[in-house]
Amino acid sequence: MNDEALLREKAATLTRMLNLQGTIGMFGHVSVRVPGTDKCFISPGASTDKTVVRPEHMFVYNIDGTIIEHPGGLIPLEWRIHTQIHRDRPEAMCVVHLHAPHARALGVAGKQIKPVFLHGSFLCTGVPTWDNPRLVVNDAQAGHGSVVVGASAEEAFFACTFLEENAQIQLQAEVMGGAIPLSEDEARDCAEGTFNPRLFPLLWAYYERKVKLD
């Protein structure tokens, strides 16, 4: 399998894993950029059954917004999230747009997401919010929604997983007066040990087994 074929496969697998977690929803999508190029693979739009997304279902975009390959099906309406971020942040090899329920609930309530447990410690640098519920239809809006980036698909998946788990714990704690966030020192020390490239492929492999297609 060549590099581009592998990245197509990762984009499809990531879509299925996020679907299993219940965070990508009907309207979410992922992209993986081909290093050293302006080409990225973007998962298909809302009409797609995300449990069976395969590499051949990926749209291929140039980061200027040009469609290089259209596999059929519905174009993800908010593709600009991906192309704009890939242009602005060349180190971001993977971009994920989620509809994660707990993170979304905190955002709707105007609550800042804060690190409240070990694997959420990487959130200590803050989670910016975009106060605009409209669909992304131009580049200026491309910060909409719950968006996670990573230097690899594995890193992005790790961040997606524990962003939502941290938000879930934080939201659950609201009924008991609110979660006690980690201190700056605690969060920094914990993040050094947990947001670690050594762990990214372990989490990936754990979920990949669960969504493997025949």
C-alpha positions as CSV (number, residue, x, y, z in Angstrom):
1,M,0.0,0.0,0.0
2,N,1.5,3.3,-1.0
3,D,1.5,6.5,1.1
4,E,-1.6,8.0,-0.4
5,A,-3.5,4.7,-0.2
6,L,-2.6,4.4,3.4
7,L,-3.8,8.0,4.1
8,R,-7.1,7.3,2.4
9,E,-7.5,4.2,4.5
10,K,-6.7,6.2,7.7
11,A,-9.3,8.9,6.8
12,A,-12.0,6.2,6.3
13,T,-11.0,4.3,9.5
14,L,-11.0,7.5,11.5
15,T,-14.5,8.3,10.2
16,R,-15.8,4.9,11.3
17,M,-14.1,5.1,14.7
18,L,-15.5,8.5,15.5
19,N,-18.9,7.2,14.4
20,L,-18.5,4.4,16.9
21,Q,-17.8,6.9,19.6
22,G,-20.9,8.9,18.7
23,T,-19.0,12.1,18.2
24,I,-19.0,12.7,14.4
25,G,-22.7,12.6,14.0
26,M,-24.5,12.7,10.7
27,F,-22.9,16.0,9.7
28,G,-19.3,15.7,10.8
29,H,-16.3,14.9,8.6
30,V,-12.6,14.4,8.6
31,S,-9.7,15.2,6.4
32,V,-6.1,13.9,6.1
33,R,-3.6,15.9,4.1
34,V,-0.9,14.2,1.9
35,P,2.4,15.5,3.3
36,G,4.4,17.7,1.0
37,T,1.4,18.3,-1.3
38,D,-1.7,20.5,-1.4
39,K,-3.9,17.4,-1.7
40,C,-6.3,16.2,1.1
41,F,-8.8,13.4,1.5
42,I,-12.2,14.5,3.0
43,S,-14.8,12.1,4.1
44,P,-18.3,12.3,2.4
45,G,-21.3,14.3,3.5
46,A,-24.5,13.7,5.4
47,S,-26.1,11.1,3.2
48,T,-23.3,8.6,4.0
49,D,-23.6,5.7,6.4
50,K,-20.5,6.3,8.4
51,T,-20.4,2.7,9.6
52,V,-19.3,1.6,6.2
53,V,-17.1,4.4,4.9
54,R,-14.3,3.1,2.8
55,P,-11.2,4.7,1.2
56,E,-12.9,4.9,-2.2
57,H,-15.6,7.1,-0.7
58,M,-13.1,9.9,0.0
59,F,-13.3,13.2,-1.8
60,V,-10.0,14.5,-2.9
61,Y,-9.5,18.3,-2.6
62,N,-6.7,20.7,-3.3
63,I,-6.4,23.0,-0.3
64,D,-7.4,25.9,-2.5
65,G,-10.9,24.3,-2.6
66,T,-10.6,22.6,-6.0
67,I,-12.1,19.1,-6.2
68,I,-9.6,16.8,-7.7
69,E,-11.6,13.6,-7.4
70,H,-15.4,13.3,-6.8
71,P,-16.3,9.7,-5.9
72,G,-20.1,10.4,-6.1
73,G,-22.4,11.0,-3.2
74,L,-23.0,14.2,-1.3
75,I,-20.1,16.7,-0.9
76,P,-19.6,17.7,2.7
77,L,-21.1,21.1,2.9
78,E,-18.5,22.5,5.2
79,W,-15.5,21.4,3.3
80,R,-14.0,24.9,3.8
81,I,-13.3,24.0,7.5
82,H,-10.7,21.6,6.2
83,T,-9.2,23.5,3.2
84,Q,-8.9,26.8,5.2
85,I,-7.2,25.1,8.2
86,H,-4.9,23.1,6.0
87,R,-3.9,26.4,4.3
88,D,-3.4,28.3,7.6
89,R,-1.7,25.5,9.5
90,P,0.5,23.4,7.3
91,E,1.6,21.3,10.3
92,A,-2.0,20.1,10.7
93,M,-2.1,16.8,8.7
94,C,-5.5,15.9,10.0
95,V,-8.6,18.0,10.6
96,V,-11.8,16.7,12.3
97,H,-15.2,18.4,12.5
98,L,-17.2,16.9,15.2
99,H,-20.8,17.1,16.6
100,A,-19.7,15.7,19.9
101,P,-22.7,15.9,22.3
102,H,-21.0,16.8,25.6
103,A,-18.5,19.3,24.2
104,R,-21.3,20.9,22.2
105,A,-23.5,21.1,25.3
106,L,-20.8,23.0,27.2
107,G,-20.4,25.4,24.3
108,V,-24.1,26.1,24.1
109,A,-24.2,26.8,27.8
110,G,-21.2,29.2,27.5
111,K,-19.1,27.0,29.8
112,Q,-15.3,26.9,29.2
113,I,-13.9,23.4,28.7
114,K,-11.3,22.9,31.4
115,P,-9.0,19.8,32.0
116,V,-10.7,17.8,34.8
117,F,-9.0,14.4,34.5
118,L,-5.7,12.8,33.5
119,H,-6.3,12.4,29.8
120,G,-8.0,15.7,29.5
121,S,-4.9,17.5,30.8
122,F,-3.8,18.5,27.3
123,L,-6.6,21.0,27.2
124,C,-4.7,23.1,29.7
125,T,-3.8,25.6,27.0
126,G,-7.5,26.5,26.5
127,V,-10.3,25.6,24.1
128,P,-11.4,28.6,22.0
129,T,-15.0,28.8,21.0
130,W,-16.7,30.1,17.9
131,D,-20.0,31.8,18.7
132,N,-21.7,31.3,15.4
133,P,-24.3,28.5,14.8
134,R,-24.5,29.0,11.0
135,L,-23.3,26.6,8.3
136,V,-19.8,27.3,7.0
137,V,-20.3,28.7,3.5
138,N,-17.2,30.8,3.1
139,D,-13.6,30.9,4.3
140,A,-14.2,33.6,6.9
141,Q,-16.5,31.2,8.8
142,A,-14.1,28.3,8.8
143,G,-13.7,28.1,12.6
144,H,-17.3,26.8,13.2
145,G,-18.2,23.9,15.4
146,S,-16.1,21.5,17.3
147,V,-12.9,21.2,15.3
148,V,-9.8,19.2,16.3
149,V,-6.5,19.2,14.4
150,G,-3.4,16.9,14.7
151,A,0.0,16.4,13.2
152,S,-1.3,12.9,12.3
153,A,-4.6,11.1,12.1
154,E,-3.6,9.2,15.3
155,E,-2.9,12.4,17.2
156,A,-6.2,14.0,16.1
157,F,-8.1,10.9,17.1
158,F,-6.5,10.9,20.6
159,A,-7.5,14.6,21.0
160,C,-11.0,14.0,19.7
161,T,-11.5,11.1,22.1
162,F,-10.4,12.8,25.3
163,L,-11.8,16.2,24.4
164,E,-15.2,14.6,24.5
165,E,-14.5,12.4,27.5
166,N,-13.3,15.4,29.5
167,A,-16.4,17.3,28.4
168,Q,-18.6,14.4,29.5
169,I,-17.0,14.3,33.0
170,Q,-17.1,18.0,33.3
171,L,-20.8,18.1,32.4
172,Q,-21.7,15.2,34.7
173,A,-20.0,17.0,37.6
174,E,-22.3,20.0,37.1
175,V,-25.1,18.3,39.0
176,M,-22.8,18.1,42.0
177,G,-21.7,21.7,41.9
178,G,-19.2,21.6,39.1
179,A,-16.0,19.8,38.4
180,I,-12.8,20.9,40.1
181,P,-10.3,21.6,37.2
182,L,-6.7,20.4,37.4
183,S,-4.3,23.0,38.5
184,E,-1.8,24.5,36.0
185,D,1.0,22.4,37.5
186,E,-1.1,19.2,37.6
187,A,-2.3,19.7,34.0
188,R,1.1,20.4,32.7
189,D,2.7,17.4,34.4
190,C,-0.1,15.1,33.4
191,A,-0.1,16.3,29.8
192,E,3.6,15.5,29.5
193,G,2.9,11.9,30.3
194,T,-0.4,11.3,28.6
195,F,-0.5,13.5,25.4
196,N,2.4,11.5,24.1
197,P,3.0,10.2,20.5
198,R,3.8,6.8,22.0
199,L,0.2,6.4,23.1
200,F,-1.5,7.7,20.0
201,P,-1.2,4.4,18.0
202,L,-2.3,2.4,21.0
203,L,-5.6,4.1,21.2
204,W,-5.9,4.0,17.4
205,A,-5.3,0.2,17.3
206,Y,-7.8,-0.4,20.2
207,Y,-10.6,1.2,18.2
208,E,-9.5,0.1,14.7
209,R,-10.2,-3.5,15.7
210,K,-13.8,-2.5,16.6
211,V,-14.6,-1.0,13.2
212,K,-12.6,-3.2,10.8
213,L,-14.6,-4.0,7.6
214,D,-14.4,-7.3,5.7
